[in-house]
């Protein structure tokens, strides 16, 4: 109904105003997932809304900053939100009692941040400024550089960020936190001491944060859920060694993606009395079902070396026609496997296409439902259900 609405608006308003109003209404609808009911009172640009942090990640980060009051002399910790955009993170920090100054080079986004603060009745200051110049004094800087080019293409190198990450080397503030792409290459951060934290929300990887300041070091996986916050820290800046290898046992486990990105699969496997299938594959196997919120689990029915003809015969013999296919470290896509199998039957199962000790295998598992393990899990990073 966009064309009809636009035509109606143009009867009373200038064409540019009508178009802007309709665009904002559409963005407010899309923003509900990130801002809830507040979205209907807020102002956005398409790029700014896309870059806005997940609400659970915003709240968690703000509380962690409040708890690490390094160098704070006054009752309120002063924070500079460098590249504040429309103010989403600044307002989250202000909501927990931080004294926030948001700076951005884009006057439109600064104006929107001010309007958003007024709409939400949150006290924060916003100003147009180039953060590449000297920043004002503060106990902490939160830095959220653009990770997409003007064309919309993702920027994969930290020095291609706009502004580049190297800018923080000029800052002497007691605490600096930088929002990074969750897919950041850890090798690129070798010259940036501090802690690298990967954050997932209900099993969905959302962001990475570089924390620089006294007491921050190593790698950390953080999982946010509706029931609380889980941490899996590693005081070192290098991934943990893989666990011992084993063929599939009673249960197959897929770790939370924050564990994967922080290189902590080997440590988690050892903690769960489990094994990895392959040193380069992020699947864990255990004899018993673990009581852990860090993993999604499937009961293993059987496993066999991958052979398409034998797999088709196995599915036909057991009447498996409703098949969910997952993969890690396997060359074929789930769609290609499903097309080749052409399963028929009334029974359901999950097929996991992966490797054991370097060799391709297929693991036949009971079909997964959240009730079987008491919670949802993360989506497979390479491809999931067909």
C-alpha angles and dihedrals in degrees: 000000000000095000093049092049092047091051091051093049092050090061090071106019140049114270094247092049092048092050092048092049093051092046090052092049090053092048091049089056091050091046095062091089090058102032106022117206090347089072091079090066100040137090126232146169118214094247093045093051091049091052095045113116125251109269094237091049091049092052094045093048093048092052092047090052090049090052093051100061096170112177094355111149100171132061090260123055110227115225129186113211101205111202090011096174110185091350103255096138094036091055092047090053093046090050091064093051104271122141101237131192113187118203128188137159094222111085092199093057091045089053090049091049089054091049091048092051090052093046092052094038092235122146113233135131123233129188140170108251143142106244089200086076124069114305122222119254116280140144093243144018124206109198123194108175121189111267096191129069120235087263090060094250115141116251110225102182120073091224090056091059113111102265097018121244091245087076090080090065087075094056122092098187114137093242129026125180121187126193109223136183109275087232094056116147107244091211089065089061096056092110093048111080119203138071124316111207124191114202127201126184115210088338097312114116108234112168150336124235128201109209116196121186144081112321097015117119143128131023128309134188115205125189119194120200137165088260100049150298127297125197130195107184130189113191091207129077096228130077118263117257116263118267123246114290128245140165114254114297129186098308136031116211130197112199123225109271091243087063090050095050093046091053093239101128093108093052093047091049091053092047090053093047088246143127136229120241092219133002090239098042123083097220122114127198128202138177093232134033107266124228094228133127089204094077143051111219140206127188109239115231098176142328132210139175108272114269117148095209094050092044091053090050091049093052092047092049092052097038096241107165101143102069130176113196127204129175144190123172092359122126100219123074119237088249092055092048093048092048091051095047099046090191121207129188143075100263123093132218142156118241116204113199109200144114136278115199090341097311124110114250139167121224117204111212136178108266110270124244123168090237091064093066103019102252150033122276138208124282116254110262095219101043136310138190126017 
